[in-house]
């Protein structure tokens, strides 16, 4: 088996394993409206994990992603398919891109079109998306390939250092590196290693979304460090009454009553 065939086999097995783990269906939740008629929204799994974040013109958001609606299974497949194709690669640019893939890859598609039917056509094509390299002014840069139209490929270059997506651009298909030769020269992780990679970045995503819960300070905390402690209403009243009662008891004792 060639290295390219090893990559293809690994991707297929990782994809099947990942789809079994994904909680679905995802649903759409709107965030408070923004200025300039923009709408921020998120795709949320049944477990409460935010799986994608988007910011769109309010009109586009309402047409494509109505609030509290379910996310098409094709979208879930697309995100998992991309993660499965990303996981076996060890290049730092693609590893750095993993968090952005898991939260913002669908945002990139809205640079191609804003019609829901067209978006679903793009994500339904099992050939896409795939990581690659594109020749830009003589330099081969890491990128994601989203779709093809009349010999032109829609790609987003990935910043090597940060892993962030650049804006979508259209390039001639000949500007992409030969996938078989490129992948044949890469170090490809095993199925187990690739699944561990996805689990690692998904767990990082979940941890980053957890809200920090502050413990309610005790009365002793408030007495010893009142500036740093914040009590609830009931505890605050109780502490105030205790201080007042203590003052009067001490005052009466000093006067000999």
N, C-alpha and C positions, 0 to 999 in steps of 0.2 A: 504493500500500500504506500503510495506516494504521500508526501507531507500535505499536499493539497487535499487528497482524498481523506487523510486523517482529520484535517480541519473540518471538512464537510460532514464526516461521520460524527465527530465530536459535537458539532453544532446541533445536529438533528437529535442526538440523545439528550443534550442539555435542554433543548427546547421542550421536548416531551416531559422531562422531569420537572422543569420550571412551571409548565402549564398545570401540572397536577397540584402544585403548591399554591398557585395564585387564587386568592379569595375573590369571587366574582358573583354577580355583576357589580362593576363600579357604578357609582351614581354621581350626579353633577350637583355641586353646591356653589352658590354665588357668595361672594364676599361683598361688603358694603360698597355701594357705587363710588366710583372715582370721578375726579374732575375730567373735563374735556370729553365727556360721553364715553369713557372707557369703563369696561366691566372686567373685574378680576374674578376668576372662578377656579375651581379645582375638581379633579376627579378623585373620588374617595372610595376605598374598598369597604366591604362589609365589616372589616376589622377596624375601620377608622383611619387607616393609613392613607395619606395624600399621595396618590400615584402620579398625578400630573398637575401642573399649574399653568394657567393661561391668562393673558391679558389681551382683550380684544375690543374693538369698537362695540358699543352696546348692541347695535343692530345686528352685527354678525354673531355675537354671543347668543342672542335670543333665537336666531334662526338655526344655528348649528348645535348649540348646547343649551337647551331650555332648562331653567333651574329645576332641580329635583328630578330630572329625567334620568333614565338609565343610559350608560355608555355602551355603544355597540361592541359586541364581542370582537369585531374586526380591529377595533382600536387596541383592546387588550392583547390580541394576538400580535399586532404590530410592535408594541412596546416589548413584549417578551421575546419576539423573534429577533429584534435588534440587540437586546441584552445577551441573547444566546450566541449571536455572531460576534459580539464584542468580548465576551468572557474568555475565550481561549487565547486571545492576543495579549502579549506582555508589553507591547510598546507603551511607554509612559504617557504619551499623548492620549491614547485610548483609555488607559486606566484612569487618568485624570478626568476624562470625559464622563466616566460612569455615573457620578452623581447627577450631572446635568441631563444625561440620557433618561434617568429614572424619573426626573421631575419636569423636564421642559422639551422633550423631543417633539411632542405634538404641536407646540408653539411654532416650531420651524415650518411645519406643513402649511400653516396659515399664510406664510409668505408666498406660497405657490397659488393658493386659491382660497376663497371664503365660502364656496358653495359646498354644502354638506355632502351632496351626492358625489361631487368630484373628489372630496377628501376621502370618502369611503372607497371610491375606486382606487385611489393611490394606496391606501393601507391594505386593500384586499389583494394586491399583487404580491404573491409570495416571493418574487425575485428581489423585492426591496423590503426594508432598507439594507444596505451593507456598508461596512467600513472599507475604505480604500485609500489610495493616494492620487492626487491630481496635480498635473503639471501646470503651475502658474508662473509664467515668465521664467521658465527654465528650472524652477525649483519644485520638487515633489513634496507636497504638503499632505498631512493626514486629513481625511475628510469622511463625511457620511454622504452616501448617494441615495437620493430620495425617489427619483423617478426618471423616466426617459420619455422624450417627446420629439419625434422627427429628427432623430440623430443627436439631439442635445440632452445632456444629463443635468438634472438639478442636484447641486451639491452644496454642502456647508463645510467649509474648512474648520478644522479643530485646532485651537491654539495649543501648541506643543507644551507650553508651561502650565497654563491654567486649566486646559481641557474645555474651555468654553466654546460654544458654537459661534461661528461668524454668520453674517447674513447669507441667505441662499443666493447662489449665482448659477447661471446656466453656461455649461462648457460643452465643447464638442466631445463626443464619446472617445475620440482618439487621445484626448488629454488625460484620460484615466490610465493608471498603470495596469499592465496585464495581471489580472487577479490570480491566475494559476501560478505564474512565475513569482509574483510577490508573496503569496501565501506559502508557496513552496520553499521560500527562503526564510520564513519566520519560525521562531520557537513556539510551538503550539502546546498549550497545557492539556492535560488529560481531562476526561469527562468529570472525574471527581474534583480535580483542582478548579475546573471552570465553574462547577456548581458551588463550590466553596467561595469562589470570587463573587458570584452573584449574591449568595447569602450574606457575605461580608458587607457589601455595599447596601443591600436592602436593610440590614440591621442598623447600619449607620444612618440611613434615611429615617428609620423609625425612631431611633434615639434622638435625632436632631429635632423631631417633631413633638417630642414629649414636652409637656409644660412642666416647668419647675414648680414644685409644690413647697410652699414655705410652712414650716411647723408653727403652730400657735405657741407663742412664748408663755412661760409660766409666770405666776405672780412673783416668784423669786427673780426671774429674768428682768421683769419690769422694775423691781425695787433696786436691784444691783446695777442695772444699766438702762434707765428709763428712756434715754435718747434712742437706743437701738431697738427697744422692744415695742411692739404694737399689739395691744390686747384687743380682744373682741369687745362688743358693747357691754355684755353682761359682766365680764371679768373687770372691765374698767369701772363700772358702777360699784362693784363689790370692793375693789381696791380703794376707791374714794371714800366709801362709807367706813371702811376699816381704819383709814387714816384719820377721818374726822372723829370716830369713836375713841381712837387711841389718844387723840389730842385732848378731848374733854376728860377722859379718865385721868390722864397725867395732870391736867390743870386742877382737877378736884383734889387729887392726892397732895399736890403742892400747897393748896390752900387749907388742907386739913379737914375737908368735908367728909 
